[in-house]
């Protein structure tokens, strides 16, 4: 299936695993292209429309994660509390999960109370022990993503996936689907 390149005015791409600015401190991806299954892309574009209508932008921090990259993550941090065991597979290897945050119209990331991939209880949804503005920003992202058809992850404010992700097969490294490019 041919790949389709897409760009959207309200979506920025900042794949942290293509840099060493991630929880492993290592470069995990060889290239910084965000791939998504076409169903996930359609849902992300809808969320971007909703965000853009309020003067916000989505910033994608992770999307499709090749199985080989999941193994590299696991090698760097072999702890199932932090990284999905590659033998089980991650929702990201199905191309139907996205990690993201919100930015204002100047590209400034909104305060979400904790950093991306910060594995503490304060990264859970429904916390009142982070600043009220950060609680508000998380609820904003939750509302935009939920209205666009995504399901949240209770322990990671940044992670959303399509409902029933196991309906989608794990993708090989020859990706079928569409990709977003900065
Ligand atoms: Zn995720």
Boltz pocket constraint, residues with backbone or C-beta under 6 A from the ligand:
constraints:
  - pocket:
      binder: B
      contacts: [[A, 62], [A, 92], [A, 97], [A, 98], [A, 99], [A, 158], [A, 159], [A, 160]]
      max_distance: 6.0
